[in-house]
């Protein structure tokens, strides 16, 4: 027995040391029977965390402190240990304290054989702090995702080799892609195929060198159109400085770049316009320092040395002098730029400018003002036009005008004299020529009446021919005098109510037109004409219509009026013999006839008088006809006002 006691002493010492280690462990340590599940040993850390005494724990099982398990589920969990399928079982659970609170644990469970029976050894880690850290990390990641999904940029994360593992929602919204499509190097699908090799080269170089990536390139959107993005990526390093990931963003700069491109285009166009302007343009700051001279301004001022642009106005005044067009010198405070800087607005100020150092003088027109831009900023601009040639031409024109006025006065006096001569001639024709004709007419009539029986039939025919010729000559003289008066008399335009005017005119034809079917369709037009001239034109047209429709089976004349724009179109149509339109140009000429006088008597002046009358009242006349189908003559008369464009028609059947 003494020997056995001496042999057991070292073992007890070892057990005492093991118990000390277990009791001092920061982890919870449990021993419980594999069959009954009752605790056999629970270290001090576990007792402290749970709040139970050892005596109480000996009456408890793991099911009492793990509320999420019942006996069936727990035995199912440990079954792989009992059958040797696993050496150790690690899982997470919740422990229930004596005060009813829970805390998270990580369980490391093993199965041991002890004195012929099986026991479980459970080493349990309190993971409360870890869970809090994980929760904080999840919250941090959630905040990160919320932020990167909210920012206007497309954002992404890539592995150290450059393959991407994550994109924010804006990336998918813009590209219209899915996470599966974009996994790894799928981002290349949304790049411009022409720029992709350069992008890949730059990205590969950046990832290999571990340097930031910065580049602009287009990305295709869900609508198939490309937009320009500024792409930047920064490496994320761990404590040892090794790159663990890349974080990148794509910022939409499409509008900005298009705006910059448009501004560059505008600047180029501005330079082209400035360089090709025929007017000179000079821009100054408010201190009077020149900021820009275009090529025309340099050329106009005969500046060969570009350094002159840098001279201030006072130095410039030592080279040039300004004066009025009449030659009165201007002081410097009246120079165009000085006045503009004082706030005046100049518009076509004409001045003479000359150089002091040589014989050079021009006449310029100056315009300009202060121009505001930005936040209260101002510039002075001066537009200069070289009007030297124009002023010379104006002087020459003024001289020519004086000469012309003198010649016009002379010509007017001559015309007045000719007019008086014409009046005398007309008087002579009216008095001196018609007197013999009246004698011939009177004597021939007396011969036929008093000596009728003394002439045979041939003699009587001779006398009748004399009387016919006398009447024709008298009518011709009357028509010529009427044409002459029409040419010389003044124009007096008044408002004429067309329907009543024509009605009054037709009263004169009541006897001559008894056998004619006369139709009048004239609305209440008011025209602005010379009444006498319109009467002359209408009488001649009606006379012609009566004359040339006289041999028709049923003579018919139609007078109609209609509106056309700001004019009234008055037409006179007959169903007479008509005429060939090949001879249209002749019918309005004096003494031009298309038919023999024996068949259709007349002097050949009527239509010429119609045209002359229409010219004088601001209208015109034209005709349409076919041989045997009658003729229609049109008069275009100016309406008194445009409101009569579509008047209410009124039809008058005057004579029938």
Phi, psi and omega per residue, in radians:
X1 nan -0.740 3.131
X2 -1.056 -0.697 -3.132
X3 -1.166 -0.692 -3.138
X4 -1.163 -0.658 3.121
X5 -1.127 -0.706 3.136
X6 -1.148 -0.576 3.141
X7 -1.299 -0.558 -3.099
X8 -1.391 -0.340 -3.077
X9 -0.998 -0.836 3.136
X10 -1.090 -0.601 -3.129
X11 -1.160 -0.766 3.136
X12 -1.100 -0.692 3.093
X13 -1.064 -0.704 3.133
X14 -1.144 -0.729 3.137
X15 -1.113 -0.663 3.125
X16 -1.092 -0.701 3.137
X17 -1.167 -0.688 3.133
X18 -1.135 -0.757 3.118
X19 -1.058 -0.653 3.125
X20 -1.123 -0.710 3.140
X21 -1.148 -0.780 -3.120
X22 -1.106 -0.674 -3.114
X23 -1.201 -0.547 -3.115
X24 -1.535 -0.069 -3.112
X25 -1.128 2.470 3.091
X26 -1.362 -0.219 3.115
X27 -1.642 2.770 3.049
X28 -1.465 2.332 -3.107
X29 -2.227 2.267 -3.101
X30 -2.273 2.499 2.921
X31 -2.132 2.214 3.099
X32 -2.538 2.622 -3.038
X33 -1.168 2.375 -3.099
X34 -1.210 -0.433 -3.127
X35 -1.561 -0.949 -3.052
X36 -1.513 -0.348 -3.122
X37 1.211 0.133 3.125
X38 -1.317 2.468 3.128
X39 -1.200 2.374 3.047
X40 -1.890 -0.503 3.118
X41 -2.614 2.393 3.069
X42 -2.429 2.144 -3.069
X43 -1.296 3.014 -3.024
X44 -1.133 -0.598 -3.135
X45 -1.116 -0.723 3.130
X46 -1.168 -0.764 -3.140
X47 -1.075 -0.688 -3.141
X48 -1.132 -0.769 -3.114
X49 -1.183 -0.680 -3.077
X50 -1.413 -0.584 -3.118
X51 1.512 0.331 3.113
X52 -1.953 2.701 3.027
X53 -1.489 2.916 -3.120
X54 -1.168 -0.631 -3.140
X55 -1.101 -0.730 3.129
X56 -1.161 -0.713 -3.078
X57 -1.167 -0.498 3.135
X58 -1.135 -0.380 3.119
X59 -1.634 0.060 -3.084
X60 -1.969 2.890 3.091
X61 -2.210 2.950 3.075
X62 -0.986 -0.433 -3.123
X63 -1.180 -0.427 -3.136
X64 -1.305 -0.431 -3.122
X65 -1.906 -0.018 3.088
X66 -2.134 1.470 -3.013
X67 -1.126 -0.324 -3.122
X68 -1.353 -0.135 -3.128
X69 -1.927 2.524 2.813
X70 -1.917 3.094 -3.029
X71 -1.096 -0.671 -3.104
X72 -1.155 -0.820 -3.113
X73 -1.184 -0.590 -3.138
X74 -1.213 -0.750 -3.135
X75 -1.166 -0.580 3.050
X76 -1.113 -0.678 -3.135
X77 -1.110 -0.753 -3.043
X78 -1.571 -0.010 -3.093
X79 -0.989 -0.692 3.103
X80 -1.052 -0.531 3.099
X81 -1.253 -0.702 -3.111
X82 -1.159 -0.533 -3.105
X83 -1.735 0.126 3.068
X84 1.343 0.174 3.138
X85 -1.272 -0.414 -3.141
X86 -2.393 2.580 3.079
X87 -1.540 -0.618 -3.114
X88 -2.521 2.486 -3.128
X89 -2.066 2.155 -3.126
X90 -2.068 2.233 3.110
X91 -2.712 2.891 3.125
X92 -1.887 2.552 -3.128
X93 -2.667 -3.130 3.078
X94 -2.020 2.364 3.074
X95 -1.775 2.436 -3.137
X96 -1.759 2.076 3.108
X97 -1.358 2.957 3.115
X98 -1.140 -0.490 -3.137
X99 -1.490 0.095 3.080
X100 1.586 -0.067 3.120
X101 -1.487 2.754 -3.133
X102 -2.000 2.648 3.006
X103 -2.543 2.573 -3.064
X104 -1.403 2.530 3.128
X105 -2.425 2.737 3.005
X106 -1.982 2.108 -3.011
X107 -1.755 2.255 3.002
X108 -1.983 1.863 -2.981
X109 -1.985 2.281 3.105
X110 -2.299 2.765 -3.129
X111 -1.982 2.295 -3.141
X112 -2.261 2.677 3.020
X113 -1.713 2.231 -3.113
X114 -2.418 2.032 3.108
X115 0.935 0.760 3.057
X116 1.403 0.148 3.091
X117 -2.329 2.935 -3.060
X118 -1.859 2.340 3.094
X119 -2.280 2.677 3.072
X120 -1.747 2.360 2.988
X121 -1.885 2.109 -3.140
X122 -2.031 2.062 3.012
X123 -1.829 2.067 -2.971
X124 -2.085 2.296 3.126
X125 -1.824 2.246 3.022
X126 -1.302 1.977 -3.060
X127 -1.862 0.461 3.126
X128 -1.016 -0.818 -3.123
X129 -1.134 -0.703 3.141
X130 -1.132 -0.719 3.114
X131 -1.083 -0.723 3.108
X132 -1.089 -0.730 3.119
X133 -1.111 -0.732 3.123
X134 -1.131 -0.715 3.111
X135 -1.102 -0.762 3.112
X136 -1.088 -0.662 3.126
X137 -1.152 -0.730 3.115
X138 -1.098 -0.746 3.114
X139 -1.092 -0.711 3.119
X140 -1.112 -0.753 3.122
X141 -1.128 -0.676 3.128
X142 -1.119 -0.745 3.091
X143 -1.097 -0.727 3.118
X144 -1.047 -0.810 -3.134
X145 -1.134 -0.685 3.107
X146 -1.081 -0.764 -3.124
X147 -1.118 -0.867 -3.063
X148 -1.249 -0.365 3.052
X149 -1.457 -0.261 -3.134
X150 -1.624 -0.570 -3.104
X151 -1.077 2.633 -3.106
X152 -1.232 -0.270 -3.113
X153 -1.392 2.722 2.905
X154 -1.404 2.283 -3.077
X155 -2.175 2.674 -3.127
X156 -2.754 2.821 3.089
X157 -2.206 2.384 -3.115
X158 -2.167 2.708 3.050
X159 -1.303 2.912 3.132
X160 -0.965 -0.513 -3.123
X161 -1.425 -0.066 3.101
X162 1.809 -0.218 3.091
X163 -1.314 2.492 -3.032
X164 -1.683 2.522 -3.074
X165 -2.114 -0.186 -3.101
X166 -2.726 2.518 3.054
X167 -2.337 2.624 3.027
X168 -1.404 2.981 -3.042
X169 -1.137 -0.546 -3.132
X170 -1.100 -0.565 3.084
X171 -1.043 -0.858 -3.115
X172 -1.183 -0.654 3.122
X173 -1.091 -0.731 -3.098
X174 -1.298 -0.839 -3.030
X175 -1.417 -0.351 -3.092
X176 1.219 0.405 -3.108
X177 -1.754 3.095 3.107
X178 -2.046 2.792 3.099
X179 -0.996 -0.626 -3.138
X180 -1.127 -0.680 3.133
X181 -1.177 -0.601 -3.024
X182 -1.593 -0.047 -3.097
X183 -1.060 2.434 3.105
X184 1.231 -2.006 -3.109
X185 -1.821 0.370 -3.136
X186 -1.138 -0.290 3.141
X187 -1.045 -0.348 -3.121
X188 -1.158 -0.321 -3.084
X189 -1.178 -0.429 -3.078
X190 -1.727 0.189 -3.137
X191 -1.667 2.723 3.027
X192 -1.169 2.174 -3.033
X193 -1.067 -0.473 -3.131
X194 -1.333 -0.564 -3.122
X195 -1.619 -0.246 -3.043
X196 -0.972 -0.786 3.135
X197 -1.002 -0.708 3.134
X198 -1.171 -0.683 3.120
X199 -1.119 -0.821 3.141
X200 -1.062 -0.725 3.133
X201 -1.071 -0.824 -3.135
X202 -1.144 -0.718 -3.125
X203 -1.172 -0.729 3.107
X204 -1.098 -0.734 3.124
X205 -1.116 -0.720 -3.128
X206 -1.146 -0.774 -3.129
X207 -1.178 -0.607 3.124
X208 -1.232 -0.652 -3.109
X209 -1.517 -0.234 -3.118
X210 1.217 0.503 -3.125
X211 -1.911 2.743 -3.125
X212 -1.057 2.562 -3.135
X213 -1.857 2.309 -3.121
X214 -2.542 2.055 -3.068
X215 -2.846 2.607 3.049
X216 -1.921 2.340 3.097
X217 -2.814 2.817 -3.127
X218 -1.450 2.562 3.024
X219 -2.178 2.447 -3.117
X220 -1.440 2.302 3.112
X221 -1.550 3.098 -3.138
X222 -1.096 -0.434 3.128
X223 -1.476 0.037 3.109
X224 1.543 -0.114 3.140
X225 -1.643 2.615 -3.126
X226 -1.671 2.498 3.016
X227 -2.271 2.616 -3.083
X228 -1.471 2.312 3.129
X229 -2.183 2.478 2.981
X230 -1.616 2.002 -3.055
X231 -1.865 2.235 3.102
X232 -2.306 2.460 3.109
X233 -2.445 2.364 3.130
X234 -2.073 2.440 3.086
X235 -1.322 2.445 3.045
X236 -1.810 2.135 -3.034
X237 -1.953 2.651 3.055
X238 -1.535 -3.009 -3.083
X239 -1.080 -0.498 3.136
X240 -1.465 -0.030 3.140
X241 1.533 0.063 3.138
X242 -1.447 2.408 3.141
X243 -1.237 2.158 3.098
X244 -1.775 -0.580 3.129
X245 -2.725 2.957 3.003
X246 -2.103 2.387 3.050
X247 -1.999 2.180 -3.071
X248 -2.275 2.728 3.080
X249 -2.350 2.611 3.032
X250 -2.080 1.983 -3.112
X251 -1.765 2.206 -3.135
X252 -1.238 1.952 3.112
X253 -2.070 0.366 -3.055
X254 -1.060 -0.881 -3.124
X255 -1.109 -0.689 3.140
X256 -1.092 -0.799 -3.120
X257 -1.203 -0.682 3.084
X258 -1.120 -0.685 3.091
X259 -1.095 -0.752 3.110
X260 -1.113 -0.710 3.111
X261 -1.105 -0.748 3.119
X262 -1.102 -0.696 3.117
X263 -1.133 -0.691 3.098
X264 -1.105 -0.701 3.097
X265 -1.104 -0.735 3.122
X266 -1.093 -0.742 3.123
X267 -1.093 -0.716 3.108
X268 -1.114 -0.787 3.116
X269 -1.094 -0.675 3.118
X270 -1.069 -0.759 3.124
X271 -1.102 -0.723 3.132
X272 -1.127 -0.790 3.141
X273 -1.091 -0.813 -3.134
X274 -1.054 -0.688 -3.115
X275 -1.265 -0.388 -3.089
X276 -1.912 0.088 3.099
X277 -1.158 2.419 3.037
X278 -1.418 -0.409 3.074
X279 -1.515 2.597 3.054
X280 -1.437 2.475 3.111
X281 -2.315 2.148 3.112
X282 -2.182 2.296 -3.122
X283 -2.016 2.319 -3.108
X284 -2.186 2.711 2.937
X285 -1.492 3.125 -3.057
X286 -1.231 -0.247 3.069
X287 -1.496 -0.045 3.133
X288 1.552 0.107 3.128
X289 -1.411 2.300 3.138
X290 -1.212 2.296 3.105
X291 -1.797 -0.501 -3.117
X292 -2.777 2.355 2.962
X293 -2.116 2.213 3.037
X294 -1.416 2.974 -3.034
X295 -1.066 -0.653 -3.117
X296 -1.127 -0.678 3.139
X297 -1.122 -0.733 3.103
X298 -1.103 -0.758 -3.111
X299 -1.122 -0.756 -3.086
X300 -1.150 -0.569 -3.119
X301 -1.585 0.108 3.109
X302 1.015 0.731 3.136
X303 -1.674 2.066 3.111
X304 -1.745 -0.412 -3.107
X305 -1.814 2.042 -3.076
X306 -1.120 -0.286 3.134
X307 -1.190 -0.318 3.131
X308 -1.091 -0.434 3.126
X309 -1.068 -0.462 -3.074
X310 -1.497 -0.088 -3.118
X311 -1.290 2.484 3.069
X312 -1.368 2.919 -3.057
X313 -1.000 -0.618 -3.117
X314 -1.175 -0.691 3.081
X315 -1.200 -0.654 3.106
X316 -1.074 -0.612 -3.129
X317 -1.193 -0.282 3.097
X318 -1.379 -0.273 -3.126
X319 -1.757 -0.589 -3.062
X320 -2.064 2.740 3.019
X321 -2.348 2.503 -3.103
X322 -2.039 2.579 3.097
X323 -2.619 2.902 3.068
X324 -1.199 2.972 3.125
X325 -1.069 -0.542 3.132
X326 -1.372 -0.140 3.077
X327 1.790 0.164 3.119
X328 -1.449 2.139 -3.086
X329 -1.118 2.482 3.135
X330 -1.801 2.316 3.008
X331 -1.190 2.829 -3.048
X332 -1.073 -0.588 -3.107
X333 -1.256 -0.074 3.073
X334 -1.899 0.116 3.105
X335 -1.204 2.666 -3.080
X336 -0.958 -0.822 -3.103
X337 -1.109 -0.729 3.139
X338 -1.057 -0.742 3.140
X339 -1.163 -0.675 3.123
X340 -1.142 -0.739 3.128
X341 -1.128 -0.383 3.065
X342 -1.427 -0.079 3.100
X343 1.823 0.046 3.132
X344 -1.318 2.689 3.059
X345 -1.930 2.016 -3.090
X346 -1.719 2.501 3.119
X347 -2.492 1.869 3.094
X348 0.960 0.957 3.043
X349 -1.478 2.024 -3.056
X350 -1.650 2.161 -3.121
X351 -2.441 2.718 3.005
X352 -1.628 2.441 3.107
X353 -2.267 2.380 3.136
X354 -2.411 2.766 3.092
X355 -1.661 2.494 -3.124
X356 -1.354 -0.570 -2.996
X357 -1.477 -0.190 3.127
X358 -2.788 3.007 -3.100
X359 -1.399 1.718 -3.111
X360 -2.696 2.187 -3.121
X361 -2.603 2.411 3.090
X362 -2.420 2.969 3.033
X363 -2.040 2.096 -3.117
X364 -1.978 2.652 2.981
X365 -1.922 2.155 -3.065
X366 -1.886 2.344 3.010
X367 -2.387 2.625 3.123
X368 2.946 3.003 -3.135
X369 -2.958 3.058 3.003
X370 -1.449 2.375 -3.135
X371 -2.027 2.242 -3.118
X372 -1.614 2.472 3.045
X373 -2.692 2.769 3.109
X374 1.096 -2.624 -3.125
X375 -1.567 1.444 3.083
X376 1.272 0.253 -3.137
X377 -1.491 2.656 -3.104
X378 -2.426 2.639 3.015
X379 -2.338 2.653 3.055
X380 -1.859 2.256 3.093
X381 -2.141 2.550 -3.088
X382 -2.290 2.106 3.103
X383 -1.792 2.222 -3.052
X384 -2.107 2.256 3.069
X385 -2.097 2.300 3.102
X386 -1.445 1.913 -3.090
X387 -1.955 0.375 -3.103
X388 -1.011 -0.861 -3.109
X389 -1.119 -0.678 3.134
X390 -1.126 -0.733 3.127
X391 -1.131 -0.692 3.083
X392 -1.087 -0.733 3.134
X393 -1.147 -0.665 3.111
X394 -1.110 -0.715 3.104
X395 -1.091 -0.769 3.129
X396 -1.134 -0.681 3.136
X397 -1.159 -0.660 3.122
X398 -1.104 -0.737 3.089
X399 -1.105 -0.738 -3.138
X400 -1.153 -0.614 3.130
X401 -1.122 -0.715 3.111
X402 -1.069 -0.784 3.124
X403 -1.121 -0.698 -3.118
X404 -1.152 -0.735 3.123
X405 -1.062 -0.663 3.095
X406 -1.119 -0.762 -3.139
X407 -1.175 -0.656 3.126
X408 -1.113 -0.721 3.107
X409 -1.047 -0.759 3.122
X410 -1.095 -0.788 -3.108
X411 -1.148 -0.672 3.118
X412 -1.085 -0.735 3.115
X413 -1.087 -0.707 3.122
X414 -1.120 -0.741 -3.135
X415 -1.138 -0.682 3.086
X416 -1.068 -0.716 3.111
X417 -1.121 -0.760 3.121
X418 -1.102 -0.648 3.124
X419 -1.082 -0.749 3.102
X420 -1.110 -0.687 3.098
X421 -1.091 -0.711 3.137
X422 -1.126 -0.693 3.105
X423 -1.091 -0.710 3.102
X424 -1.115 -0.724 3.128
X425 -1.086 -0.797 3.141
X426 -1.083 -0.680 3.098
X427 -1.077 -0.749 3.130
X428 -1.079 -0.776 -3.142
X429 -1.084 -0.778 -3.095
X430 -1.133 -0.650 -3.034
X431 -1.677 -0.935 -2.971
X432 -1.333 -0.626 -3.102
X433 -1.424 -0.665 -3.093
X434 -1.279 -0.442 3.129
X435 -1.069 -0.882 3.090
X436 -1.073 -0.627 -3.130
X437 -1.137 -0.674 3.098
X438 -1.098 -0.644 3.095
X439 -1.123 -0.833 3.140
X440 -1.042 -0.768 -3.110
X441 -1.132 -0.770 -3.109
X442 -1.154 -0.823 -3.119
X443 -1.150 -0.706 3.139
X444 -1.144 -0.630 3.098
X445 -1.138 -0.726 3.128
X446 -1.114 -0.707 3.122
X447 -1.043 -0.743 -3.119
X448 -1.228 -0.600 -3.082
X449 -1.448 -0.791 -3.011
X450 -1.547 -0.553 -3.062
X451 -2.061 0.563 -3.062
X452 -1.044 -0.718 -3.067
X453 -1.351 -0.166 3.134
X454 -1.533 -0.194 3.138
X455 -1.864 2.400 3.014
X456 -1.301 -3.071 -3.072
X457 -1.113 -0.693 -3.120
X458 -1.156 -0.703 3.131
X459 -1.117 -0.722 3.106
X460 -1.083 -0.675 3.110
X461 -1.114 -0.655 3.115
X462 -1.066 -0.788 -3.138
X463 -1.118 -0.689 3.107
X464 -1.093 -0.683 3.116
X465 -1.132 -0.651 3.114
X466 -1.091 -0.779 -3.127
X467 -1.149 -0.647 3.110
X468 -1.130 -0.780 3.139
X469 -1.128 -0.644 3.132
X470 -1.114 -0.763 3.127
X471 -1.113 -0.723 3.139
X472 -1.076 -0.729 -3.134
X473 -1.146 -0.684 3.123
X474 -1.126 -0.790 3.121
X475 -1.080 -0.696 -3.125
X476 -1.107 -0.753 3.122
X477 -1.096 -0.741 3.136
X478 -1.079 -0.737 -3.138
X479 -1.174 -0.717 3.119
X480 -1.097 -0.723 3.106
X481 -1.122 -0.701 3.113
X482 -1.118 -0.736 3.119
X483 -1.100 -0.709 3.135
X484 -1.152 -0.767 3.117
X485 -1.088 -0.679 3.126
X486 -1.095 -0.621 3.139
X487 -1.226 -0.611 -2.987
X488 -1.691 -0.413 -3.010
X489 -1.302 2.698 3.137
X490 -1.275 2.810 -3.120
X491 -1.728 2.258 3.116
X492 -2.248 1.808 -3.111
X493 -1.583 2.361 3.080
X494 -2.444 2.948 3.087
X495 -1.384 2.195 -3.108
X496 -2.127 2.179 3.055
X497 -1.433 1.938 -2.869
X498 -1.128 -0.744 -3.050
X499 -1.123 -0.798 3.131
X500 -1.200 -0.611 3.129
X501 -1.071 -0.808 -3.130
X502 -1.199 -0.669 3.122
X503 -1.049 -0.771 3.115
X504 -1.130 -0.674 -3.127
X505 -1.152 -0.698 -3.090
X506 -1.226 -0.344 3.089
X507 -1.040 -0.475 -3.138
X508 -1.246 -0.276 -3.051
X509 -1.888 0.270 -3.055
X510 -1.055 -0.732 -3.113
X511 -1.298 -0.804 -3.070
X512 -1.178 -0.451 -3.017
X513 -1.892 0.494 -3.101
X514 -1.139 -0.581 -3.110
X515 -1.709 0.242 -3.086
X516 -1.897 2.329 3.035
X517 -1.443 1.830 -3.037
X518 -1.867 2.130 -3.141
X519 -2.032 2.251 3.142
X520 -2.172 2.121 3.056
X521 -2.209 1.628 -3.080
X522 -2.295 2.227 3.123
X523 -1.488 -3.102 -3.101
X524 -1.417 0.983 3.103
X525 -1.329 2.511 2.972
X526 -2.032 2.098 -3.107
X527 -1.989 2.693 3.124
X528 -1.820 1.724 -3.034
X529 -2.502 3.012 2.953
X530 -1.511 1.957 -3.054
X531 -0.967 -0.712 -3.116
X532 -1.139 -0.755 3.131
X533 -1.120 -0.731 3.116
X534 -1.111 -0.670 3.126
X535 -1.117 -0.742 3.121
X536 -1.047 -0.804 -3.108
X537 -1.104 -0.829 -3.099
X538 -1.157 -0.715 3.140
X539 -1.053 -0.745 -3.137
X540 -1.157 -0.681 3.136
X541 -1.196 -0.703 3.118
X542 -1.189 -0.705 3.089
X543 -1.026 -0.796 3.132
X544 -1.082 -0.760 -3.124
X545 -1.081 -0.753 3.102
X546 -1.109 -0.723 -3.078
X547 -1.162 -0.842 -3.001
X548 -1.484 -0.167 3.051
X549 -1.813 0.091 -3.073
X550 -1.104 -0.516 -3.103
X551 -1.641 0.065 3.105
X552 -1.277 2.598 3.129
X553 -0.976 -0.713 3.108
X554 -2.359 1.552 -3.093
X555 -0.997 2.377 -3.135
X556 -2.455 2.410 3.087
X557 -2.297 2.324 3.128
X558 -2.113 2.271 3.080
X559 -2.091 2.076 -3.078
X560 -2.308 2.790 3.096
X561 -2.472 2.459 3.096
X562 -2.540 2.757 -3.138
X563 -1.550 2.523 3.058
X564 -2.580 1.860 -3.092
X565 1.013 -2.172 -3.140
X566 -1.794 0.468 3.126
X567 -2.237 2.896 3.006
X568 -2.034 2.279 3.119
X569 -1.800 1.994 3.128
X570 -1.838 2.197 -3.095
X571 -2.099 2.513 3.061
X572 -2.163 1.994 -3.059
X573 -2.076 2.439 3.068
X574 -2.244 2.929 3.103
X575 -1.949 0.642 -3.095
X576 -1.473 -2.635 -2.991
X577 -1.330 -0.338 -3.133
X578 1.188 -2.954 3.104
X579 -2.706 2.861 3.139
X580 -1.443 2.204 -3.087
X581 -1.147 -0.197 3.056
X582 -1.113 -0.461 -3.115
X583 -1.791 0.355 -3.055
X584 -0.989 -0.744 -3.053
X585 -1.121 -0.406 -3.058
X586 -1.434 -0.440 -2.933
X587 -1.178 -0.382 -3.130
X588 -1.712 0.142 3.116
X589 -1.619 2.630 -3.128
X590 -1.166 2.352 3.078
X591 1.196 0.174 3.110
X592 -1.597 2.164 -3.119
X593 -2.203 2.489 3.088
X594 -1.764 -0.119 -3.111
X595 -2.347 2.745 -3.122
X596 -1.211 2.477 -3.136
X597 -1.106 -0.511 3.134
X598 -1.140 -0.546 -3.125
X599 -1.485 -0.813 -3.097
X600 -2.301 1.629 -3.061
X601 -1.104 2.704 3.123
X602 2.799 2.883 -3.077
X603 -1.674 -0.189 -3.114
X604 1.375 0.323 -3.109
X605 -1.985 -0.277 -3.003
X606 -0.986 -0.921 -3.101
X607 -1.198 -0.527 3.059
X608 -1.115 -0.659 3.097
X609 -1.185 -0.622 3.085
X610 -1.066 -0.825 -3.130
X611 -1.109 -0.741 3.141
X612 -1.104 -0.729 -3.140
X613 -1.115 -0.722 -3.127
X614 -1.199 -0.636 3.086
X615 -1.066 -0.678 -3.054
X616 -1.313 -0.437 -3.134
X617 -1.749 0.180 3.086
X618 1.378 0.428 3.096
X619 -2.059 -2.874 3.068
X620 -2.672 2.859 -3.122
X621 -2.275 2.488 3.016
X622 -2.648 2.948 -3.020
X623 -2.456 2.744 3.031
X624 -2.365 2.407 -3.094
X625 -2.855 2.854 2.968
X626 -2.468 2.508 3.129
X627 -0.986 2.220 3.118
X628 1.412 -0.050 -3.084
X629 -2.041 0.313 3.116
X630 1.390 3.139 -3.118
X631 -2.449 2.615 3.079
X632 -2.213 2.195 3.087
X633 -1.919 2.374 -3.080
X634 -2.006 2.405 3.030
X635 -2.069 2.186 3.069
X636 -1.690 2.026 -3.053
X637 -2.053 2.381 3.126
X638 -1.241 2.257 3.087
X639 -1.250 2.675 3.113
X640 -1.200 -0.647 3.052
X641 -2.607 2.777 -3.029
X642 -1.327 -0.180 -3.097
X643 -1.208 -0.155 -3.132
X644 -1.622 0.346 -3.050
X645 -1.023 -0.686 3.116
X646 -2.272 1.360 -3.075
X647 -1.359 2.915 3.051
X648 -1.374 2.152 -3.041
X649 -1.369 2.543 3.070
X650 -2.306 2.310 -3.070
X651 -1.917 2.238 3.098
X652 -2.101 2.133 2.982
X653 -1.664 1.712 -2.982
X654 -1.335 -0.983 -3.025
X655 -2.342 2.426 3.090
X656 -2.776 nan nan
